[in-house]
Amino acid sequence: MTKTVLITGGSRGIGRATARLLGALGWSVGVNYANNRAAAEATAAEVERAGGHALPIAGDVASETDVIALFDTLQQAYGRIDALVNNAGIVAPSSQLADMDLARLKRMFDVNVLGAYLCAREAARRMSTARGGAGGVIVNVSSAAARLGSPNEYVDYAGSKGAVDTLTLGLAKELGPQGVRVNAVRPGLIDTEIHASGGKPERAAQLGAATPLGRPGSADEVAQSIVWLLSDAASYVTGALLDVAGGR
């Protein structure tokens, strides 16, 4: 029986790479996107070419109404939800905290923290064996920034990912007895579009050269780790924070 996964922020970068790999395993993938429907449709087409099924689903993870609708739409389409890749997130231009305005801080935490918690909550409600579900897996996408702090760049982003780490640790203990594993990956300098949205499209290449492995990582390398955590090969792994950061 094919498994069904919701990938938030699935239209680009790590989300897109994960969707493509799961498609090759025959999974049904809900490709969530906020605004770029064309990118989500392109991702869905890649999933189907790889051998899976895919459904683009619009929604802002910072909106409770949208999050509930995401899960409802996917469940109605495929009859079940087995996994969540809690990937949607944003970054803003480099800045010191003293220069950040309230609007930036609020949007950062609304998307990266509240959004992650809302999606994890809905997954728990639908997958927990204590609530009538069949169990499942949640993989949160955090960041190495959670332990590095990102001074003079993104201390707000780093703090939001610290909250994702704490969510992972607590929820793994909460949901373990209810048949749901919860883990996180913490990517480092990965060559994706998120750096351009922060105003530094070459950031990963420039800083990646200083890592112990001497290069930035790829979205596919992170996606491989996510797919492993989703798989039965990781059946005794929960509450783990897996760094995919080239030794940084």
C-alpha positions in Angstrom: 0.0 0.0 0.0 1.4 3.4 -1.0 2.0 5.9 1.8 0.8 9.5 1.9 2.9 12.5 3.0 2.3 16.2 3.3 5.3 18.3 2.5 4.9 21.9 3.6 6.9 24.3 1.4 7.1 21.5 -1.1 7.4 23.6 -4.3 11.1 24.4 -4.1 14.5 23.5 -2.5 14.6 20.7 0.1 10.8 20.2 -0.1 10.9 19.7 -3.8 13.9 17.3 -3.6 12.1 15.3 -0.9 8.9 15.1 -2.9 10.8 13.8 -5.9 12.6 11.0 -3.9 9.3 9.9 -2.3 7.7 9.8 -5.7 10.3 7.3 -6.8 9.2 5.2 -3.9 5.6 5.3 -5.1 4.4 7.6 -2.4 1.4 10.0 -2.7 2.6 13.5 -2.0 0.8 16.6 -1.0 2.9 19.5 -2.3 2.0 22.5 -0.2 2.9 26.0 -1.5 2.1 29.5 -0.4 2.0 31.5 -3.6 3.8 29.9 -6.5 1.3 27.5 -8.0 3.4 27.0 -11.1 6.4 25.8 -9.1 4.1 23.4 -7.1 2.7 22.0 -10.3 6.2 21.5 -11.6 7.1 19.6 -8.5 4.0 17.5 -8.7 4.8 16.6 -12.3 8.3 15.5 -11.2 6.7 13.3 -8.5 4.5 11.6 -11.0 7.2 11.1 -13.6 9.2 9.4 -10.8 6.4 7.0 -10.2 4.3 8.5 -7.4 1.1 10.6 -7.1 1.0 14.3 -6.3 -1.4 17.0 -5.4 -0.5 20.7 -5.2 -2.3 22.3 -2.2 -2.2 26.1 -1.5 -2.0 27.3 2.0 -0.2 29.6 4.5 1.1 27.5 7.4 0.8 30.5 9.7 -3.0 30.3 9.2 -4.8 27.7 11.3 -7.7 27.6 8.8 -5.3 26.9 6.0 -3.4 24.2 7.9 -6.6 22.3 8.7 -7.6 22.6 5.1 -4.3 21.3 3.9 -4.7 18.1 5.9 -8.4 17.7 5.0 -7.7 18.1 1.3 -4.9 15.5 1.3 -6.8 13.0 3.5 -9.9 13.3 1.2 -7.7 12.8 -1.9 -5.8 9.7 -0.7 -7.8 8.4 2.2 -5.0 8.6 4.8 -2.0 10.6 6.0 1.1 8.7 7.1 3.7 11.4 7.3 4.5 15.1 7.6 7.6 16.8 6.4 7.3 20.1 8.3 9.5 22.1 5.9 7.9 25.5 5.2 10.0 28.3 6.4 11.3 31.8 5.6 14.4 33.9 6.0 14.9 37.7 5.8 17.8 39.9 4.7 20.9 39.9 7.0 20.5 42.2 9.9 21.4 42.7 13.5 18.5 42.2 15.9 18.7 45.9 16.9 17.7 46.9 13.4 14.8 44.4 13.0 11.3 45.8 13.0 8.3 44.1 14.6 6.7 43.2 11.2 9.8 41.1 10.3 10.0 39.4 13.7 6.3 38.6 13.7 6.2 37.1 10.3 9.4 35.1 11.0 7.9 33.5 14.1 4.4 33.2 12.6 5.7 31.1 9.7 8.7 29.2 11.2 7.4 28.6 14.7 3.6 28.9 14.8 3.4 27.3 11.4 5.5 24.3 12.4 3.5 23.8 15.6 0.2 24.0 13.8 1.2 21.5 11.2 2.6 19.2 13.9 -0.6 19.5 15.9 -2.7 18.5 12.9 -0.5 15.6 12.1 -0.7 14.4 15.7 -4.5 14.7 15.7 -4.8 12.5 12.6 -1.9 10.0 13.1 -2.0 9.3 16.8 -3.2 5.8 17.7 -4.7 7.3 20.8 -7.0 9.4 18.6 -8.0 6.7 16.1 -5.0 7.1 13.7 -2.7 4.4 12.4 0.5 6.0 13.6 3.0 7.8 11.4 6.1 9.9 11.2 6.9 13.6 11.5 10.2 15.1 10.2 10.7 18.7 11.1 13.2 20.7 9.0 15.2 22.8 11.4 18.6 24.3 10.7 22.2 24.3 12.0 21.5 28.0 12.8 19.6 26.7 15.9 22.9 25.8 17.5 25.1 28.5 15.8 22.9 31.5 16.5 23.6 33.3 13.1 25.0 36.5 14.7 24.8 39.6 12.5 22.7 37.7 9.9 19.5 36.0 11.1 19.3 35.6 14.9 15.5 35.7 14.5 15.6 32.8 12.0 18.1 30.9 14.3 15.8 31.4 17.2 12.8 30.1 15.2 14.7 27.0 14.4 15.7 26.5 18.0 11.9 26.3 18.7 11.6 23.6 16.1 14.3 21.6 17.8 12.5 21.9 21.1 9.2 20.9 19.4 10.9 17.8 18.1 12.3 16.7 21.4 9.1 17.2 23.3 6.7 15.9 20.7 8.8 12.7 20.2 8.3 11.9 23.9 4.6 12.8 23.8 3.8 10.9 20.6 6.1 7.9 20.9 3.6 5.9 23.0 0.9 6.8 20.4 2.7 5.3 17.4 4.2 8.5 15.9 8.0 9.1 15.5 9.2 12.7 15.5 12.7 13.7 14.3 14.4 16.7 12.8 17.1 17.4 10.2 19.3 20.4 10.7 20.7 21.5 7.3 23.7 23.7 7.1 24.8 25.7 4.1 22.6 24.1 1.4 22.5 25.5 -2.1 18.8 26.4 -2.4 16.7 29.4 -3.3 16.3 30.5 0.3 19.6 32.4 0.3 18.4 34.6 -2.5 15.2 35.4 -0.6 17.6 36.6 2.2 19.4 38.8 -0.2 22.6 36.6 -0.6 22.1 34.2 -3.5 25.8 33.2 -3.3 25.9 32.7 0.5 25.9 28.9 0.4 28.8 28.7 -2.1 30.9 31.3 -0.4 30.5 30.1 3.2 30.3 26.4 2.2 33.9 26.5 1.1 35.0 26.9 4.7 33.2 23.8 6.1 35.2 20.7 6.8 33.8 19.1 3.7 34.8 22.2 1.7 31.6 22.8 -0.2 27.9 23.6 0.3 25.4 20.8 0.4 22.6 20.0 -2.0 18.9 19.8 -1.5 19.1 16.2 -2.6 21.6 15.4 0.2 19.2 16.8 2.8 16.2 15.0 1.2 18.0 11.7 1.4 18.2 12.1 5.2 14.6 13.1 5.4 13.5 10.0 3.4 15.6 7.8 5.6 13.9 9.2 8.8 10.5 8.6 7.2 11.3 5.0 6.3 11.1 1.8 8.3 14.9 1.7 8.3 14.7 4.4 11.0 12.0 2.6 12.9 13.8 2.9 16.3 14.8 6.6 15.7 12.7 9.3 17.4 13.6 12.5 19.1 16.8 12.8 17.0 18.3 16.1 15.7 20.2 15.0 12.6 22.8 17.5 11.4 23.3 17.6 7.6 25.8 20.4 7.7 29.1 19.2 6.3 30.7 19.3 9.7 30.0 22.9 10.3 
